Amino acid sequence: YCTERLRRIIANGERKELPCWIELQAAKSKEPIDASVSLMDGRIIEVDLESASTSAEVCQTVADRIDLKDTYGFSLYIRLYDKMWSLGSCGKHVLDAVSQCEQEMRRQGKKEKDTPWSLSIRKEVFTPWHDCSVDPISTDLIYRQVIKGIKSGEYTSDKEDDYVQLAAKHYYIQFGAAHSKDNIQKVVEECIATQRIESKSMTKWIELISSAHLQVYGKQSTERVKGELVSNAQQKWPLHFSKFYEVTLMSGPSLPKSRFVVAVNWSGIFFIDERDKRLLELSYLEVKDVQRTSLATVHGVFVLKCGEAADIAALIETNLEGLRQRSVYALAQQDASKPDDPMFLVCKRGDLLLTEKYKDFSPEEKLIKATNQRTGNTGAVSKETVQFLPTLNKPTDEVLVKLLSHLILVIFLFAQEYTTQSSSQRDETVKQVSLTWFPSCHRAAGKEVGHQGASKGAARDKLWACSKEPLKQPLMKSLVRNSELSYLACSAFTDILEITYMGDYPIKQVRSALELTDQIFGPATQHEALQDEIYCQIIVYFCILKKNHSHKRYPTYRGWQLMWLCSGLFRPSQNLMRHTQRFLESRPRDLLAAGCLQRLQPRKLPPHLVEVDAIQQNSTQIFHKVHFPNDTTEIVEVTSTTTIRDLCCSVASELKLSSADGYGLYLKTPNKVSLDEQKYFFDSLRQTSDFPKKARRVKEGNASMPYLVIFKRKLWFNVIPGKDWVADLIFHFPQELPKYLRGYHSCTKDDLITLGGLLFRAKVDSDRSQFVMIPKMLNDLVPADQIKIMSSEEWKKHIISSYNKQSGLTLQEAKVAFLRAISSWPTFGCAFFEVKQTCESSYPSKVLIAISKQGVSLIDPVTKGVLVMHPFSRITEYHSRRSFFQMTIGTLVRGNNFVCETSQAYTMEDLLRSYVTMYERQRQAFRPRNHMFS
């Protein structure tokens, strides 16, 4: 018995969870475990389980019993009460899932033997080429799953007609073409959610479905209509038929979140957050390659960390390979022309081809018949020169542009050769490229651009010997068909010439360096397709300059300044990256080349004025002043790739704070703005401090409004006065004192006197001669709404008495003592907002909202009493719009909306989001092993 169990566990892999209760009972009798598996058509299949049983074995057993042929995408699910999880159809151990269910029962204080788990088989994912006619049994199971899902509210739609059409198909499948009002009522009860029936009335639903049935259905087979219903559900709800994987983005193109869910389904790959909001949607056409830890796409390479990375890669690769095998669309990978043989198709690299794959098409065939979609001609092409696209439908022009942008131009063949040649050979290469590469890319640009020949070659030599000639077409062929991007690309090169030959280039008006860099890099930060073009243009500038020996008075340093700015804004594409790196590596004598290599990071906005000024002074070091709440400042070094989080850590390290957690950067302009720690520092400066450019011509000195960068505590957790004196004196005391003096806290008269004495000592230290000034200092010692409870002389007497009791304290100790005294109050560390509200008639029209680590409290500003406190776990939604802030407080029965008016609506939303994000990070960091229920 034990030998057989050991053989099975070796074959199926080791378990991850403790033995479950039913497993221990089965071990006593040495008999298999009896289990029931439910099907969507109501059938129950009995199966035997043992310790090593996997979901794949159970799925195959059930498929054999019901004669299910098309098994792909059917998975085993386990349910406990109202929660259900997929175990897939692979190597997951079924009894591990049962063990997790029993552990959850134990956590709830119940007995493991009473765990009401159950198993079922459901369709989890479709292939992109799913055909309902292949297996009627498969189609019937999916059809019944869809009907039950619509009834239970699992599958929802914003369009009422979707329900009507599906219900009409369901009626035809069940009752045929004959019309019966009673039967239609049965259909409504079977596949329309109860809530929807009640909101619209049974009579109205019967009327709508009757009309749809009579209009559409005639003499069709039941199986065909059933297949149509399944296909409609597949198209309508791709996310509901997906495999889901929790991942962490380690590197790659910027996304709003670094932790998210990857959903893989028949239509593509979706990156979604915890609320099913789509962060990115990728079709299989946009996927270039998939590895265990990386996903290469036309948007860049995403490096993802996931415990099921191998499963993700296998599923995506299966769909990609299956689509390529069935696809009739291909891209020409190289130019093909055989003028002597009309049998062969003439095509250029990047042409879309429609191939002919007949029924007995053999993968071993070398030639294939194809039609060039650009020319309309048909002929034979070599399979080795085309790339089949993973699609069953013709790619859109937008997708084709993305694909073509990754067929990099011939210029970077030069970049690859450049690094492998000797110094003398390099000079010759530069000379050749600067003359021959441009004509090959701009044959339509003008008469001087033509095929190579003696006279025309001389004309080109003369043309490109002068570096002031603007481009007539973009360098990247993929941009030529887009008139807007072509114009922006050509304009960028003109601006490059103007800034690099500043003072000598013929222009109508003088523009500042910041204006020029905005024109060069601004469009590229908005249009990803232009980013490779800018890198090409800067490298071409070096090629031209190398050729133009008569223009030695124009140094290369301005070109390197542009490359330095560019490399700090965005990366080249994956194909272009290695060529750019080799180009930079080949210039070791240029001081900025190494810095450019390190900076290749993505940014969202053009360079800030500070960056442009620094590099124009040939300095790559940038220093910025940061202000603190105690009115001190610090000068810290920043780079183009410094994020807000990086800067917070640098400041915390400079001040020797115990931790940077909980601190944030703010930009003080006419509106104080909190800066997102995930964003780049200079992007944040541009986004929040730049004046809108009302006129084309803006003087450099007036390009941005005055601003201050402020560093202060944002989230008040783990704040224990006296634990970190630096934090207490620089941040906690100067931030908490104004809240106290504004009267936001509820405190007793004794508290006021004690704190008044501490604040007086914090101001005058041991200078007793200042006693006479106490009546004039009351606004700095006592909350504004409490000053009138005593006369100024009484306040003076009590504060002096308190001050004398605290003798021996230093100024710094008095400040920390003040913090210790108020740290026990429930409102310590709260951010307060004075708002107007009309939602709750039982509350005053003006209330005080306090946001703290516990949640959101509504406080009566007169009595200081807490009206209600909402923990973060009950706040299901929140957002700001202009001067209004709204949050939804969820309950088991219903959700209540609270709306208020305040000029600080965005600040409230930002602070609330920051606290929620903090708790989410903590939850993820300490996620238990049993994460099914975490």
TATAHU-V355552 format. One record per backbone hydrogen bond with DSSP energy under -0.5 kcal/mol. NH is the residue of the N-H (numbers start at 1). CO is the residue of the C=O. E is the energy in kcal/mol with one decimal. If there is no record, write none. Layout:
BEGIN
{{NH;CO;E} {NH;CO;E}}
END
This chain:
BEGIN
{{5;1;-1.9} {6;2;-2.5} {7;3;-2.3} {8;4;-2.2} {9;5;-2.3} {10;6;-2.1} {11;7;-1.9} {12;8;-2.4} {13;9;-1.4} {24;20;-1.7} {25;21;-1.9} {26;22;-2.0} {27;23;-1.6} {28;24;-0.9} {28;25;-0.5} {29;25;-1.0} {30;26;-1.5} {31;26;-1.2} {33;49;-3.3} {34;32;-0.5} {35;47;-2.4} {37;45;-2.6} {38;119;-2.3} {39;43;-2.4} {42;39;-1.7} {45;37;-2.8} {46;44;-0.5} {47;35;-3.0} {49;33;-2.9} {53;50;-2.2} {55;92;-2.1} {56;90;-2.2} {58;54;-2.0} {59;55;-2.7} {60;56;-2.2} {61;57;-2.4} {62;58;-2.5} {63;59;-2.4} {64;60;-2.3} {65;61;-1.9} {66;62;-2.0} {67;63;-0.7} {68;63;-2.4} {69;67;-0.6} {71;69;-1.6} {74;71;-2.0} {75;122;-2.9} {76;88;-2.5} {77;120;-3.1} {78;85;-2.3} {79;118;-2.6} {80;83;-2.6} {81;116;-0.5} {83;80;-2.2} {85;78;-2.4} {87;76;-3.5} {88;76;-0.5} {90;87;-0.6} {94;53;-2.0} {97;93;-1.1} {98;94;-1.7} {99;95;-2.2} {100;96;-1.9} {101;97;-1.9} {102;98;-2.3} {103;99;-2.3} {104;100;-1.9} {105;101;-1.8} {106;102;-2.3} {107;103;-2.1} {108;104;-1.5} {109;106;-1.6} {110;105;-2.7} {114;111;-1.2} {115;112;-1.9} {117;115;-1.2} {118;79;-1.6} {119;36;-0.8} {120;77;-2.0} {121;38;-2.3} {122;75;-2.2} {124;73;-3.8} {124;122;-0.6} {125;73;-1.1} {126;241;-0.6} {130;127;-1.6} {134;131;-1.4} {139;135;-2.1} {140;136;-2.4} {141;137;-2.0} {142;138;-2.2} {143;139;-2.6} {144;140;-2.2} {145;141;-1.8} {146;142;-2.4} {147;143;-2.1} {148;144;-2.2} {149;145;-2.3} {150;146;-2.4} {151;147;-2.0} {152;148;-2.3} {153;149;-0.7} {153;150;-0.5} {154;149;-2.0} {155;149;-1.4} {156;154;-0.6} {160;158;-0.6} {162;159;-0.8} {163;159;-0.8} {163;160;-0.5} {164;160;-1.8} {165;161;-2.7} {166;162;-2.1} {167;163;-2.6} {168;164;-2.2} {169;165;-2.0} {170;166;-2.4} {171;167;-2.3} {172;168;-2.0} {173;169;-2.4} {174;170;-2.0} {175;171;-3.4} {176;171;-0.5} {176;172;-1.9} {178;175;-0.5} {184;180;-2.2} {185;181;-1.9} {186;182;-1.7} {187;183;-2.0} {188;184;-2.4} {189;185;-2.3} {190;186;-1.6} {191;187;-2.2} {192;188;-1.8} {196;193;-0.5} {197;193;-2.1} {198;194;-2.5} {199;195;-1.7} {200;196;-1.3} {201;197;-2.8} {205;201;-1.6} {206;202;-2.5} {207;203;-2.1} {208;204;-2.3} {209;205;-2.5} {210;206;-2.2} {211;207;-2.0} {212;208;-2.0} {213;209;-2.4} {214;210;-2.4} {215;211;-1.7} {216;212;-1.6} {217;213;-1.5} {220;218;-1.4} {225;221;-1.9} {226;222;-2.4} {227;223;-2.2} {228;224;-2.1} {229;225;-2.3} {230;226;-2.1} {231;227;-2.5} {232;228;-2.5} {233;229;-2.1} {234;230;-2.4} {235;231;-2.3} {236;232;-2.5} {237;233;-2.5} {241;237;-0.8} {241;238;-0.7} {242;239;-0.5} {243;264;-2.2} {245;262;-1.9} {247;260;-2.8} {248;305;-1.8} {249;258;-3.7} {250;248;-0.7} {250;303;-2.9} {251;303;-1.2} {260;247;-1.7} {260;258;-0.5} {261;272;-3.1} {262;245;-3.1} {263;261;-0.6} {263;270;-3.0} {264;243;-2.4} {264;262;-0.5} {265;263;-0.5} {265;268;-2.4} {268;265;-0.6} {269;282;-3.0} {270;263;-2.9} {271;280;-3.1} {272;261;-2.9} {272;270;-0.6} {273;277;-2.1} {276;273;-1.9} {279;271;-3.4} {279;277;-0.6} {280;271;-1.5} {282;269;-3.1} {286;283;-1.2} {287;284;-1.1} {288;286;-0.5} {288;296;-2.9} {289;296;-1.8} {291;294;-3.0} {295;302;-2.6} {296;289;-2.6} {297;295;-0.5} {297;300;-2.4} {298;286;-1.9} {300;297;-1.1} {302;295;-2.7} {302;300;-0.6} {303;251;-2.9} {303;301;-0.6} {304;293;-2.1} {304;302;-0.7} {305;248;-2.7} {306;304;-0.5} {309;306;-1.4} {312;308;-2.0} {313;309;-2.5} {314;310;-2.3} {315;311;-2.4} {316;312;-2.5} {317;313;-2.5} {318;314;-2.1} {319;315;-1.9} {320;316;-2.6} {321;317;-2.8} {322;318;-2.3} {323;319;-2.1} {324;320;-2.4} {325;321;-2.2} {326;322;-1.3} {327;323;-1.4} {330;353;-2.3} {331;387;-2.4} {332;351;-2.3} {333;385;-3.1} {334;385;-0.6} {336;347;-3.1} {341;338;-1.8} {344;341;-1.6} {345;380;-2.4} {347;336;-2.2} {347;345;-0.5} {350;332;-2.9} {351;348;-2.3} {353;330;-3.3} {354;371;-2.5} {355;328;-3.4} {355;353;-0.7} {356;369;-2.3} {357;355;-0.6} {358;356;-0.7} {361;358;-1.9} {365;362;-1.6} {368;381;-2.3} {370;379;-2.8} {371;354;-2.1} {372;377;-2.9} {373;352;-2.7} {373;371;-0.6} {376;372;-3.2} {379;370;-2.4} {380;343;-2.5} {381;368;-2.3} {383;366;-2.9} {385;382;-1.6} {386;383;-1.0} {387;331;-2.4} {388;386;-0.5} {389;329;-2.9} {391;389;-2.3} {400;396;-2.2} {401;397;-2.2} {402;398;-1.5} {403;399;-2.2} {404;400;-3.1} {405;401;-1.8} {406;403;-1.2} {407;404;-2.1} {408;406;-1.1} {412;409;-1.4} {413;410;-1.8} {414;410;-1.0} {415;411;-1.2} {416;412;-1.4} {417;413;-2.1} {418;414;-3.0} {419;415;-1.0} {420;417;-1.3} {421;417;-0.6} {421;418;-0.8} {426;422;-2.3} {427;423;-1.6} {428;424;-1.3} {429;425;-2.3} {430;426;-2.8} {431;427;-2.0} {432;428;-2.2} {433;429;-2.9} {434;430;-2.4} {435;431;-0.6} {435;432;-0.9} {436;432;-2.9} {437;433;-1.9} {438;433;-0.6} {439;435;-0.5} {440;436;-1.3} {441;437;-0.9} {441;438;-1.2} {442;438;-1.2} {445;442;-1.6} {449;446;-1.4} {450;448;-0.7} {457;453;-2.4} {458;454;-1.8} {459;455;-1.9} {460;456;-2.5} {461;457;-2.5} {462;458;-2.3} {463;459;-2.3} {464;460;-3.1} {465;461;-1.1} {466;462;-0.6} {466;463;-0.9} {467;465;-0.6} {469;466;-0.9} {477;475;-0.5} {479;476;-1.6} {480;477;-1.3} {482;479;-1.3} {483;481;-0.8} {486;482;-2.6} {487;483;-2.1} {488;484;-2.1} {489;485;-2.5} {490;486;-2.4} {491;487;-2.3} {492;488;-2.0} {493;489;-1.6} {494;490;-1.7} {495;491;-2.1} {496;492;-2.1} {497;493;-2.3} {498;494;-2.2} {499;495;-2.4} {500;496;-2.2} {501;497;-2.1} {502;499;-0.7} {504;501;-2.5} {505;501;-1.6} {507;505;-0.7} {516;512;-2.0} {517;513;-2.6} {518;514;-2.2} {519;515;-2.1} {520;516;-2.2} {521;517;-2.8} {522;517;-0.5} {522;518;-2.2} {525;521;-1.8} {526;522;-0.9} {526;523;-0.6} {527;523;-2.6} {528;526;-0.6} {530;527;-1.9} {531;528;-1.5} {532;528;-0.5} {534;530;-1.9} {535;531;-1.7} {536;532;-2.6} {537;533;-2.5} {538;534;-2.3} {539;535;-2.2} {540;536;-2.7} {541;537;-2.0} {542;538;-1.4} {543;539;-1.7} {544;540;-2.8} {545;541;-2.6} {546;542;-2.2} {547;543;-1.5} {548;544;-2.2} {549;547;-2.1} {551;548;-1.8} {552;549;-0.8} {554;551;-1.9} {555;553;-0.9} {558;555;-0.5} {559;556;-0.6} {560;556;-2.1} {561;557;-2.1} {562;558;-1.9} {563;559;-2.3} {564;560;-2.5} {565;561;-2.2} {566;562;-3.0} {567;563;-2.7} {568;564;-0.8} {568;565;-0.6} {569;566;-1.9} {570;566;-1.8} {577;573;-2.2} {578;574;-0.7} {580;576;-2.5} {581;577;-2.8} {582;578;-2.1} {583;579;-2.3} {584;580;-2.4} {585;581;-2.8} {586;582;-1.5} {587;584;-1.5} {590;587;-1.3} {591;589;-0.6} {593;590;-1.4} {594;590;-0.6} {595;591;-0.6} {596;592;-2.4} {597;593;-1.9} {598;594;-1.4} {599;595;-1.2} {600;596;-0.7} {600;597;-0.5} {601;567;-1.6} {601;599;-2.3} {603;569;-5.6} {611;608;-0.5} {612;608;-2.1} {613;609;-2.9} {614;610;-2.1} {615;611;-2.4} {616;612;-1.9} {617;613;-1.0} {617;614;-0.6} {618;615;-1.6} {619;614;-2.4} {622;638;-0.8} {624;636;-2.9} {626;634;-2.8} {627;709;-3.3} {628;632;-2.4} {629;711;-0.5} {630;730;-0.6} {631;628;-1.7} {634;626;-2.0} {636;624;-2.6} {636;634;-0.6} {638;622;-2.9} {642;639;-1.5} {644;679;-2.5} {645;677;-2.0} {647;643;-2.4} {648;644;-2.3} {649;645;-2.3} {650;646;-2.2} {651;647;-2.6} {652;648;-2.5} {653;649;-2.2} {654;650;-2.4} {655;651;-2.5} {656;652;-0.6} {656;653;-0.5} {657;652;-2.7} {663;660;-1.6} {664;712;-2.8} {666;710;-3.2} {667;673;-2.9} {668;666;-0.6} {668;708;-3.3} {669;667;-1.0} {673;667;-2.1} {675;665;-2.7} {679;676;-1.5} {681;642;-3.2} {684;680;-2.3} {685;681;-2.0} {686;682;-2.2} {687;683;-2.4} {688;684;-1.8} {689;685;-2.4} {690;686;-1.2} {691;703;-1.0} {694;692;-1.3} {698;696;-0.7} {702;699;-1.5} {703;700;-1.4} {705;689;-2.0} {708;668;-1.3} {710;666;-3.3} {710;708;-0.6} {711;627;-2.8} {712;664;-2.2} {712;710;-0.5} {714;662;-3.2} {715;662;-2.6} {716;714;-0.5} {717;715;-1.2} {720;718;-0.8} {721;719;-0.5} {723;720;-2.4} {728;724;-2.3} {729;725;-2.5} {730;726;-2.3} {731;727;-2.2} {732;727;-2.4} {733;728;-3.0} {735;731;-1.8} {736;732;-2.2} {737;733;-2.4} {738;734;-0.6} {739;735;-0.6} {740;736;-1.9} {741;737;-2.5} {742;738;-1.6} {743;740;-1.4} {744;739;-1.8} {747;745;-0.6} {752;748;-2.0} {753;749;-2.0} {754;750;-2.5} {755;751;-2.8} {756;752;-2.1} {757;753;-2.0} {758;754;-1.8} {759;755;-2.6} {760;756;-2.1} {761;757;-2.1} {762;758;-2.1} {763;759;-1.0} {763;760;-0.5} {764;760;-2.6} {765;761;-2.3} {767;764;-1.8} {768;766;-1.3} {770;767;-1.5} {771;768;-1.5} {772;769;-0.6} {773;770;-1.6} {774;771;-1.7} {776;773;-0.6} {777;773;-1.0} {777;774;-1.2} {778;774;-0.5} {778;775;-0.6} {780;777;-2.1} {781;778;-1.7} {782;778;-2.7} {784;741;-2.8} {786;783;-2.0} {787;783;-0.8} {787;784;-0.5} {789;786;-1.5} {790;787;-1.1} {795;791;-2.3} {796;792;-2.1} {797;793;-2.4} {798;794;-2.4} {799;795;-2.8} {800;796;-2.2} {801;797;-1.9} {802;798;-2.5} {803;799;-2.7} {804;800;-2.5} {805;801;-1.6} {806;802;-1.0} {806;803;-0.6} {807;804;-1.3} {809;806;-1.7} {814;810;-2.2} {815;811;-1.6} {816;812;-2.0} {817;813;-2.4} {818;814;-2.1} {819;815;-1.9} {820;816;-2.5} {821;817;-2.2} {822;818;-1.7} {823;819;-1.5} {825;822;-1.5} {828;825;-1.6} {830;827;-1.8} {831;851;-2.1} {832;830;-0.5} {833;849;-2.0} {835;833;-0.6} {835;847;-2.5} {836;901;-2.0} {837;845;-3.0} {838;899;-0.6} {841;839;-0.7} {843;840;-1.4} {847;835;-1.8} {847;845;-0.6} {848;859;-2.8} {849;833;-2.9} {849;847;-0.5} {850;848;-0.5} {850;857;-2.6} {851;831;-2.4} {851;849;-0.5} {852;850;-0.5} {852;855;-2.6} {856;870;-2.8} {857;850;-2.9} {857;855;-0.5} {858;868;-2.7} {859;848;-3.2} {859;857;-0.5} {860;865;-2.8} {861;846;-0.5} {861;859;-0.6} {864;860;-2.3} {867;858;-3.0} {867;865;-0.6} {868;858;-1.2} {870;856;-3.3} {871;869;-0.6} {872;854;-0.7} {874;871;-1.9} {875;871;-0.6} {875;872;-1.0} {876;874;-1.0} {876;888;-2.0} {877;888;-1.1} {879;886;-2.4} {881;884;-2.7} {884;881;-2.0} {885;900;-2.5} {886;879;-2.7} {887;898;-2.2} {888;877;-3.0} {889;887;-0.5} {889;896;-3.3} {890;874;-2.9} {890;888;-0.7} {891;894;-1.5} {896;889;-2.9} {898;887;-2.9} {899;897;-0.5} {900;885;-2.4} {901;836;-2.7} {902;883;-2.7} {905;902;-1.0} {908;904;-2.1} {909;905;-2.1} {910;906;-2.7} {911;907;-2.3} {912;908;-2.5} {913;909;-2.5} {914;910;-2.0} {915;911;-2.1} {916;912;-2.3} {917;913;-2.8} {918;914;-2.2} {919;915;-2.3} {920;916;-2.2} {921;917;-2.4} {922;918;-2.1} {923;919;-2.4} {924;920;-2.5} {925;921;-2.6} {926;922;-1.8} {927;924;-1.2} {931;929;-1.8} {933;930;-0.7}}
END
